[in-house]
Amino acid sequence: MKKIIYLFVAILLLNNTVISQKKSKQFDKIVFETGKWNDILKKAKDNDKIIMLDIYASWCGPCKWMEREVFADKNIAEFYNNNFICARFDGEKGEGIDLLKKFEIKAYPSFIFCNGDEEMLHRYIGGMNQDDFIKLGEIALDTNRRIGEAIKKYNQGNRNPDFLLDYLLKLIEIDLRPYDVFESYFKQVREEEIVSFNHLKIIKNFVQDLDN
């Protein structure tokens, strides 16, 4: 009888070890979808999840660094695999070319967070370390902080100066420069208020020529 019990316990322990190894392997790195973009959108819709889309180029140094040092980090992998449907496309090949145009990508790597309807919720350009990549994902999950919510408020007619100032600073961070937002804000700023650190930062990023 004891031998049977020992054998049963041994089988249970072995089974738990296998399950643990599988779980560990699952989070060794970010799991990127391999299907077509439309299939990825459908999966996001069906699972009510946000897509984290990485647009990269084969020659891009920061892209290679992110793949090697950040995507393969276990903490990063666990966070992104649990919270997002992750996808990667080369911006210079196949469907990546269309996605590059659709999301107005200007540099690599670019990270787009969108829903199953292709609505852009948040975005970021450039490589970053592990901690910052976690923070980026946290912002994308937070309706109060992601850029998509600010875009909605602006499109709905919000022209409050404090909101517009914050919106402009966020747009600079993600390398978007809609000039109408710039005009909407500075029409409300008095001359004596023009010179400030934030204003100079915005002007430097938005004013492209003398006509502006």
N, C-alpha and C positions, 0 to 999 in steps of 0.2 A: 504493500500500500504506500509506504514512504517513497519507494522508487517512482511510483506513478505520480505522486504529488510533486516530487523534485523535477520530474520530466515536464509536468504541466507548468510549473513556475519558470523553468528554463525556456520553454516555448514562449510564454508571455513576455519574458524579459527580452528575448531575441526579437519578437514582434515589435515591441516598443522601441528598440534600438533602430530597427529598419525604418519605422515611421519617423523617428527623430532625425535620422540621416536624410530621409526624403525631404522633410520640412526644411532642414538646414540647406540642402542642395537647392531647393526652390528659391531661397533668398540669397544665394551666392551673388547674384547680380540682377539688374533690372531685366524683366522679361518683356521683350518687345514683340508686338504682333507682327506676323509675317504675311498677312493677307492684303487684299486690295483695300484702298481707302474707304470705299463705300461699305465694305464688310466691317471695317473697324468702327465706322459711324453707327452702323446697326447694332454692333455689340455694345457700344456705349449707351445707346438708347435702351436696349433690352435690359441692361444691368444698372441703368440710372447712374452712370459714372462719367466723370470728366476724362477727356483724353489729354495726355501729355504727349505732345508731338515735338520731336527733335528733328529739325532740319539742319543737315550737315553737308560737308563736302569732303571727298576722299583726300584732298590735299591739305585740309585745314588742321593746323597744329593744335589749337585749343579743342577742336572736336575729338582728336585722337586722345588728348590728355583726359578729357571728360570720360571717354569710353573706358580708358585704362584705370584711372584713379577714382572716379566718382561713381559711374554706373556699376562698377564691380564692388563697391563698398557694401557690406552686409546691412548696415543700418539704413543706407539710402535705398537699397533693394527692397527691404521689408516695408519701408514707408511708401514707396512708389507702387510696388506691386499690390499693396493692400488698398490704396486710395485711388489709384488711377488705372486706366487702360493706356498702356504706353506704346508708342509707335515711333519709328524712325524712317526718314526718307532722305535720300541723297538729293539735294536741291538742284542738281545738274543732270539728273537721269529720271526717265520714266515719269511716274505720277508726281515725283518730287518737284519737277519743273512747274506743274500746274499749281501745286500747293504753295510754291515760292511766290507765284503771282497772286494767288487768292489771298494770302495773308500778308502781302507786301513785305516780304523778307528782303533785307538789304545787306545782311552780314551773317556769317556763320560763327559758332552755332547759334541758332535761334530756337527758343522754346515757346511753343504755342499751347495754351490750355483752352480747349473748346469743348462744347457739349456735342451730343449726337446730331444736332441740327446745324453744326458747323459755326455756331455762334461763338466768337472769340471772347473768352472770359478774362484771360490774362496772358501776358507775354513777357519775354525777356531776351535780350541779345547778349551773347558772350559767355565765355567759360567762367566757372566759379568753383570754390572749394565745397567740401561736403556739407559744412554747416549752412552755407548760404543756399545751397541747392535744396536743403530741407526747408529753410525759411521761404524759399520761392514756392514750393509746393503748399506750404501752410497758407500763404497769401492767396494762392489760386483756389483754395478751398473756402476762404473767408469772404463772404459776400460784402462785407464792410470795407475790405481792403483791395480787392482785385480791380483792375482797370476797367473791366467790362461794365461794372456797376456805375462807374463815373461816366462812361460813354452814354449809358442809358439815360442818366439824369440830365446830361447835357442835351441829348436829342429830345428829351421831354420838355425842354425849355428852361432848365435851371441856369440862371445867369447871376447868381449870388457871387460877389467878388471873392469872398473867402473860398467858396467852392471852386471857382475858376482858377484861382492861384494854385490851390492844391492839385487840381486837375492838370494844369500846365506843367508843374514840376514832375508829376507822374508820367506825363507824355514824354518828357525828355528822357526819363529813365528807360523807357521802352523804345526809344528812337522813332516816335511818331510826332509829326509836326503839322497838324491841321491849322492852317493860318486863321481860319474863322474864329477859333477859340482864342487865339492870341489877340485878335481885333476886339472880340467881345469883352475881354478883360480890360485891355488898356484904354478903351473908350470910357471906362469908369474910374480910371486912375487920374488923380489931379497931378498937375505938373510938378508940384513941390514934393510929391511922393514917389516920383519916378526912380530916383537914385536910391536903390537898396540892393543888397546882395542877391536876393531872389529875383528881382526885376532884371538886374544885369545878366544873371544866369539865363533867364528866359530869353531876353533880347539876343544874347550871343548865340543861342541855339535856334531861334526862330527866324531872325532877320537874315536873309540870304543875299540881298542886293539893295541898291539905293532906292529902288521903287518901293520896297517894303517900308 
